[in-house]
Amino acid sequence: MLPDLIAVVAPVFITVAVGYAWIKSGQDFPEAFVTRFVALVTSPCLVFSALTSADISPNALAEIAGAMAACYACLCFAGWAALKMFGLSRQIYLPALMFPNIGNMGLPICYYAFGEEGLALAVAILATSIGAMWTVGAWISSGTFSLRKVLLNPALIAIAIAVAMTVAGAKPPKWIANTTDLIGDASIPLMLLTLGVS
């Protein structure tokens, strides 16, 4: 049991430690660029690749997404009530109470513990989180809702296309599958390295 647990968590913590050691050694790490690159390029590719390549039924993905949406609704109402009770700004604090950081460590742990199927279900959770953050979260933080920003968001575009293909039972052309898989594979190590740097 312990060796299995170590095999799952050790790669995660070692990669974080590499990021920490890198920045502590005085090396440069363009954190703002990497964070933006992951958000706009590698994460959308990861979501698209995982959702379109996994052998998981649309019903299972919908069930996971629905459960996450219900969790976010509960966190929203609970956070809203708590912030009102303490007289704190909902615009500033509510998104932090609603949206946990589930990508950095959650994805690799699910992958190493449960394989490709586990990663696909974890990505379904991440996709729900991304969708909620870039719509409801952005609306709460800014106080305005921009349909243009939603429609031009690469992550939301990738989610919409992947969900449509999954529901239709379609698969992307091999060259698109290989490209998004290759670029998407950079997401997890980059996220973990950035976590260590932070």
C-alpha positions as CSV (number, residue, x, y, z in Angstrom):
1,M,0.0,0.0,0.0
2,L,2.7,2.5,1.0
3,P,4.8,1.9,-2.2
4,D,1.7,2.5,-4.3
5,L,0.9,5.8,-2.4
6,I,4.5,6.9,-2.8
7,A,4.4,6.1,-6.6
8,V,1.3,8.4,-6.8
9,V,2.4,11.4,-4.8
10,A,6.2,11.4,-5.1
11,P,6.3,12.7,-8.8
12,V,4.0,15.6,-7.8
13,F,6.1,16.7,-4.8
14,I,9.4,16.1,-6.5
15,T,8.3,18.3,-9.5
16,V,7.2,21.0,-7.0
17,A,10.5,20.7,-5.2
18,V,12.4,21.2,-8.5
19,G,10.5,24.4,-9.1
20,Y,11.3,25.5,-5.6
21,A,15.0,24.6,-5.9
22,W,15.2,26.3,-9.3
23,I,14.0,29.7,-8.0
24,K,16.0,29.4,-4.8
25,S,19.2,28.8,-6.8
26,G,18.8,32.2,-8.3
27,Q,17.6,31.0,-11.8
28,D,15.1,33.0,-13.7
29,F,11.5,31.7,-14.1
30,P,9.1,33.8,-16.1
31,E,6.1,33.0,-13.8
32,A,3.7,35.5,-15.4
33,F,4.4,34.1,-18.9
34,V,4.2,30.5,-17.8
35,T,0.9,31.0,-15.9
36,R,-0.6,32.8,-18.9
37,F,0.7,30.2,-21.4
38,V,-0.7,27.4,-19.3
39,A,-4.1,29.2,-19.0
40,L,-4.4,30.1,-22.7
41,V,-2.6,27.3,-24.5
42,T,-1.6,24.1,-22.7
43,S,-4.7,23.8,-20.4
44,P,-7.2,24.1,-23.3
45,C,-5.2,21.5,-25.2
46,L,-5.2,19.2,-22.1
47,V,-8.9,19.5,-21.6
48,F,-9.7,18.9,-25.3
49,S,-7.3,16.0,-25.6
50,A,-8.4,14.2,-22.4
51,L,-12.1,14.6,-23.1
52,T,-12.0,13.6,-26.7
53,S,-9.6,10.6,-26.2
54,A,-11.1,9.1,-23.1
55,D,-13.3,6.0,-23.4
56,I,-15.9,7.4,-21.0
57,S,-19.6,7.8,-21.6
58,P,-21.1,11.3,-22.0
59,N,-23.4,10.4,-19.1
60,A,-20.5,9.8,-16.7
61,L,-18.9,13.1,-17.8
62,A,-22.2,14.9,-17.4
63,E,-22.7,13.4,-13.9
64,I,-19.3,14.6,-12.8
65,A,-19.8,18.1,-14.3
66,G,-23.3,18.3,-12.6
67,A,-21.9,17.3,-9.2
68,M,-19.2,19.9,-9.5
69,A,-21.7,22.6,-10.5
70,A,-23.8,21.7,-7.5
71,C,-20.7,22.0,-5.3
72,Y,-19.9,25.4,-6.7
73,A,-23.5,26.5,-6.1
74,C,-23.3,25.4,-2.5
75,L,-19.9,27.1,-2.0
76,C,-21.3,30.3,-3.6
77,F,-24.3,30.5,-1.3
78,A,-22.3,29.5,1.8
79,G,-19.5,32.0,1.0
80,W,-22.1,34.7,0.2
81,A,-23.8,34.3,3.5
82,A,-20.5,34.1,5.5
83,L,-19.1,37.3,3.8
84,K,-22.4,39.1,4.4
85,M,-22.3,38.1,8.1
86,F,-18.7,39.4,8.5
87,G,-19.3,42.5,6.4
88,L,-16.6,41.6,3.8
89,S,-16.6,42.3,0.1
90,R,-18.2,39.6,-1.9
91,Q,-16.5,40.9,-5.1
92,I,-13.1,40.4,-3.6
93,Y,-13.4,37.3,-1.5
94,L,-16.2,35.2,-2.9
95,P,-14.3,33.8,-6.0
96,A,-11.6,32.6,-3.6
97,L,-14.1,30.8,-1.5
98,M,-15.9,29.3,-4.4
99,F,-13.1,28.0,-6.6
100,P,-10.4,25.8,-5.1
101,N,-7.1,25.3,-6.9
102,I,-7.8,21.8,-8.3
103,G,-5.5,21.7,-11.3
104,N,-1.9,21.8,-10.0
105,M,-1.9,18.7,-7.7
106,G,-5.3,17.1,-8.4
107,L,-4.7,16.2,-12.1
108,P,-1.4,14.3,-11.6
109,I,-2.6,12.6,-8.5
110,C,-5.7,11.4,-10.3
111,Y,-3.6,10.3,-13.3
112,Y,-1.1,8.3,-11.3
113,A,-3.7,6.8,-9.1
114,F,-6.4,6.0,-11.7
115,G,-4.7,6.2,-15.1
116,E,-6.2,7.7,-18.3
117,E,-9.8,7.2,-17.1
118,G,-9.1,8.9,-13.8
119,L,-7.4,11.8,-15.6
120,A,-10.3,12.2,-18.0
121,L,-12.8,12.4,-15.1
122,A,-10.4,14.8,-13.2
123,V,-10.3,17.0,-16.4
124,A,-14.1,17.0,-16.5
125,I,-14.0,18.5,-13.0
126,L,-11.3,20.9,-14.1
127,A,-13.3,21.9,-17.2
128,T,-16.4,22.6,-15.0
129,S,-14.2,24.7,-12.8
130,I,-12.7,26.6,-15.7
131,G,-16.1,27.2,-17.2
132,A,-17.4,28.5,-13.9
133,M,-14.4,30.6,-13.1
134,W,-14.3,32.3,-16.5
135,T,-18.0,33.1,-16.5
136,V,-19.5,33.3,-12.9
137,G,-16.1,34.0,-11.3
138,A,-15.2,36.7,-13.7
139,W,-18.7,38.3,-13.4
140,I,-18.4,38.4,-9.6
141,S,-14.9,39.8,-9.6
142,S,-15.4,42.5,-12.2
143,G,-19.1,43.2,-11.5
144,T,-19.8,43.0,-15.3
145,F,-20.3,40.1,-17.7
146,S,-18.6,40.2,-21.1
147,L,-20.1,37.7,-23.6
148,R,-17.2,38.6,-26.0
149,K,-14.6,37.5,-23.5
150,V,-16.4,34.3,-22.9
151,L,-16.7,33.5,-26.6
152,L,-13.1,34.3,-27.2
153,N,-11.7,32.4,-24.2
154,P,-9.5,29.5,-25.5
155,A,-10.3,27.2,-22.5
156,L,-14.1,27.7,-23.0
157,I,-13.8,27.1,-26.7
158,A,-11.9,23.9,-26.1
159,I,-14.4,22.7,-23.6
160,A,-17.4,23.5,-25.9
161,I,-15.8,21.7,-28.9
162,A,-14.8,18.7,-26.7
163,V,-18.2,18.3,-25.1
164,A,-19.9,18.6,-28.5
165,M,-17.7,15.9,-29.9
166,T,-18.1,13.7,-26.9
167,V,-21.9,13.9,-27.0
168,A,-21.8,13.3,-30.8
169,G,-19.5,10.3,-30.4
170,A,-17.0,11.9,-32.8
171,K,-13.2,11.8,-32.6
172,P,-10.9,14.5,-33.9
173,P,-8.5,13.9,-36.8
174,K,-5.4,12.1,-35.7
175,W,-3.1,15.1,-36.3
176,I,-5.3,17.3,-34.1
177,A,-5.5,14.6,-31.4
178,N,-1.7,14.2,-31.4
179,T,-1.0,17.9,-31.4
180,T,-3.4,18.7,-28.5
181,D,-2.1,15.7,-26.6
182,L,1.6,16.8,-27.1
183,I,0.9,20.4,-26.0
184,G,-1.5,19.4,-23.3
185,D,1.1,17.1,-21.7
186,A,3.1,20.2,-20.8
187,S,0.3,21.6,-18.6
188,I,0.8,19.4,-15.5
189,P,4.6,19.8,-15.1
190,L,4.4,23.5,-15.9
191,M,1.7,24.0,-13.2
192,L,3.7,22.0,-10.7
193,L,6.9,23.8,-11.4
194,T,5.1,27.2,-11.1
195,L,3.6,26.0,-7.8
196,G,7.1,25.3,-6.5
197,V,8.4,28.6,-7.7
198,S,5.5,30.4,-5.9
